[in-house]
Structures are given as structure tokens and as C-alpha cells.
Amino acid sequence: MAFLIDTNVLLRTLITDDPQYEIVQTAIAALRRSREQLFIAPQNLIEMWNVAIRPSDKNGLGLSPIEVKAEVSRLKELFILLPDTEQMYSEWERLVSEYEVRGTKVHDTRLVAFMLIHSLSHILTFNVKDFRRFEEEVTPKSPEEIVGTY
């Protein structure tokens, strides 16, 4: 199987004292032991940068640009970064129209479009419910589910 790693999982790899840090590390290790392919999208890195650099009093991590750049480099070494393609917009538009997506869920829909373009079947996410509407397209799995089954 091919897994896209959602931004909310990537963010948990940055902070060792995060309550979900251990489950993320365990889930990623389990997927690697099972020889699953683990991918990230440019959108993941953009979203991660936004949260990581934002001040902590604004619901961010408060990291410096130098620290975030180092983390982006680390993530690109740990996971396979696939490119955006010309087909992304048309696939995204098809999905938001077909599933009548509204509000901030358009961003998750873009990740689903990315997955379909790159033939990625699964997404590792803490927001499984946000991807359930697309279960005919992709399979969302939480880190807890991975740890429980791999």
C-alpha cells in the first residue's frame, strides 16, 4: 500500500513532548517495518510551515524560519515528496463538485486529489472522519489503527 502522511501527523513528529508524538513514531515505524511506501505532498510542507512558524499564542509552534527549514529538509529525507501536477486542479474540482465540499474541507479534498493523481491508496491522519466521505476513493487510517493492526 501507499500512504500519504497528513500534515497533522507530520506536525507531531516535530515536538517530542507532544502527547501524540509516541503514537506517531510507533505508527510510522510499523508502516516502515511492513515495507509500506510513505509519501508527502508539497501541500503538507506548506501547511506544516504555516503552523510551525506561527507564534505559539496564535496556535502555532513558534519555531524560527531556520528551524522550520531544517524540519522540512528532515521530512524530505524521511518521506518521498511527490510533485503537484497539471491534473491536480481538475481532479480537485471534480471531487469538490461531486462531494459538495464546503469550507476548510476543500484543503483535505486537494490532498485526496493529489492521492488519486499519484495512485496513493491510504492516508495516515488524526482526522479520519474528515476523509470518510472519500472512502470510495481513498482509505483513511489513524496512527492508533496502524499500531493496532501492523
Beta strands, then each sheet from edge to edge (+ up, - down):
strand 1: 2-5
strand 2: 37-40
strand 3: 80-81
strand 4: 122-124
strand 5: 139-141
sheet 1: 3+ 2+ 1+ 4+ 5+
end
